[in-house]
C-alpha cells in the first residue's frame, strides 16, 4: 500500500510540473531575486580587448516598483545614484551636484561603459508584465534539465528587446542562460549564469556574464557579493531628495 501511495504521489507531482505554464515558470524564476525588500552588493567588471573596468554598487529594491543603485567605487564615480519610482527614472551625478530625470529613450543606452543597458540595471521593463511567454522545448544546460522559454513583447509595450529566450532549470528555477534579440530578430546579447550560492536560503547564480554578439572580446561580468531579502529599507531611500545623501 505504501508503494502504491508513493507511485501515485510521483505521478501527481509529475503532472503538476508539466502543467506549469511558461508564465508560471518565469514568474517563479523572477521571484527568486525579489522580495518585499531586498539589498545587494554587486561587483561589475567591464572587459574590453585593451582595458577593463571594475565597479562596486549597492542596490535596494522595494516590491517591483522601486529601486535605487549607488556606485561606491571607483573613487571618481563614487556617489552616482540611479533611482526608479514606478515608470520614472532619475540619475544623481555628484560631480555636477545635479539630479536628472532620464527620458524613456535613454533606457536603451549603455550603462556606465558596460554592455548592460540602463533598462538592464534599473529594470524599468518587466519580463512578466511586458512580455508573452511560451515554452519552446527542453535542453540540458550546465548539466541541468531546463525549459527553453521564448518571451515576445506585448503590443505597445515599451521594451528594449524584440525577443528574449531564457533557459530556466527545472530544479531551482534559476536562469542559467539567456539570449536577447533586437526587433529585427538579430541576436545582440548572451547571458550565462553560474557559481550557484545560497543567499538567505535561496540558491542563486552568483556569477553572471553578459556577452555582446557583435563586439568580440567584450564582456560584462556581474558578481553578487551580498544579497539580503530580509531587510527593512527606509522610505527616504526611494525619494529624489535623498539621492545625494544615500550611502
Secondary structure, DSSP 8 states (H G I E B T S, - for coil): -HHHHHHHHHHHHHHHHHT--HHHHHHHHHHTT--SEEEEEEEEEEE-SS-EEEEEEEEEEETTTEEEEEEEESGGGTT-EEEEETTEEEEEETTTTEEEEE-GGGGGSBSTTSSSBHHHHH--S-TTTSEEEEEEEEEEETTEEEEEEEEEE-TT---S-SEEEEEEETTT--EEEEEEE-TTS-EEEEEEEEEEEEETTEEEEEEEEEEETTSTT-EEEEEEEEEESS----GGGGSGGGGGG--
